[in-house]
Amino acid sequence: MEIPWRRDAATSDPSDEAGRPTVLFMAHLSPKKNVQGLLRAWAQVVADRPHAQLWVAGDGGGRSHVKNLVERWRLSCS
C-alpha cells in the first residue's frame, strides 16, 4: 500500500496507476476511524487482486501507527 503523504501526492505519475482498482480513504487518522480495520481488510483484497491500490490521505495522531502497520503487514506496494 502506498501512502501518498501530502508532499508525495503531487509527484505521483497518474499514468502508472491507470486501470488499477483504486480505493481512497480520506479522514483524520485517529483510532475512531478504524484505519487498522481497513488495512486488515485491504491485506485480503491484495491477496486476491495484487494490482489493487489503496490511497490513505489524512493526518492526525494515528499517522505513525498507520505507517507502522503498513510496513508490518507489507502493504507498501499496494
C-alpha positions as CSV (number, residue, x, y, z in Angstrom):
1,M,0.0,0.0,0.0
2,E,1.4,3.3,-0.9
3,I,0.6,6.1,1.4
4,P,1.0,9.4,-0.5
5,W,1.5,11.9,2.3
6,R,0.8,15.5,1.2
7,R,4.3,16.1,-0.1
8,D,4.4,13.0,-2.2
9,A,0.9,13.0,-3.8
10,A,1.8,15.7,-6.4
11,T,4.8,13.7,-7.6
12,S,2.9,10.6,-8.5
13,D,2.6,9.8,-12.2
14,P,-1.1,9.1,-12.8
15,S,-0.4,7.0,-15.9
16,D,1.3,4.5,-13.7
17,E,-2.0,3.8,-11.8
18,A,-4.3,3.9,-14.9
19,G,-6.5,0.8,-14.9
20,R,-5.7,-0.4,-11.4
21,P,-8.6,-0.8,-9.0
22,T,-8.2,2.0,-6.5
23,V,-9.7,2.9,-3.2
24,L,-9.2,6.3,-1.5
25,F,-9.6,6.7,2.3
26,M,-9.6,10.3,3.4
27,A,-10.1,11.2,7.0
28,H,-8.4,12.3,10.2
29,L,-6.2,9.4,11.2
30,S,-7.5,8.6,14.7
31,P,-8.5,5.3,16.3
32,K,-12.2,6.2,15.9
33,K,-11.8,6.0,12.1
34,N,-10.6,2.3,12.4
35,V,-7.9,2.6,9.8
36,Q,-6.4,-0.6,11.3
37,G,-9.6,-2.5,10.3
38,L,-9.3,-1.1,6.8
39,L,-5.7,-2.2,6.5
40,R,-6.6,-5.7,7.7
41,A,-9.3,-5.9,5.1
42,W,-7.0,-4.5,2.5
43,A,-4.5,-7.2,3.0
44,Q,-7.2,-9.7,2.0
45,V,-8.1,-7.6,-1.1
46,V,-4.5,-7.5,-2.4
47,A,-4.1,-11.2,-1.8
48,D,-6.9,-11.7,-4.4
49,R,-6.2,-8.6,-6.5
50,P,-2.4,-7.8,-6.3
51,H,-2.7,-4.8,-8.6
52,A,-5.3,-3.0,-6.4
53,Q,-4.1,0.1,-4.7
54,L,-5.2,1.9,-1.5
55,W,-4.5,5.6,-1.0
56,V,-4.7,6.9,2.5
57,A,-5.0,10.7,2.8
58,G,-5.1,12.3,6.1
59,D,-3.2,13.4,9.2
60,G,-3.5,13.1,12.9
61,G,-2.2,11.4,15.9
62,G,-2.6,8.0,14.4
63,R,-0.4,8.7,11.3
64,S,2.7,7.0,12.6
65,H,0.7,4.0,13.8
66,V,-0.8,3.6,10.3
67,K,2.6,3.8,8.7
68,N,3.9,1.1,11.1
69,L,1.0,-1.2,10.3
70,V,1.6,-0.7,6.5
71,E,5.2,-1.7,7.0
72,R,4.5,-4.6,9.4
73,W,1.8,-6.1,7.1
74,R,3.9,-5.5,3.9
75,L,1.2,-3.4,2.2
76,S,3.5,-0.6,1.0
77,C,3.4,-1.8,-2.7
78,S,-0.4,-1.9,-3.0
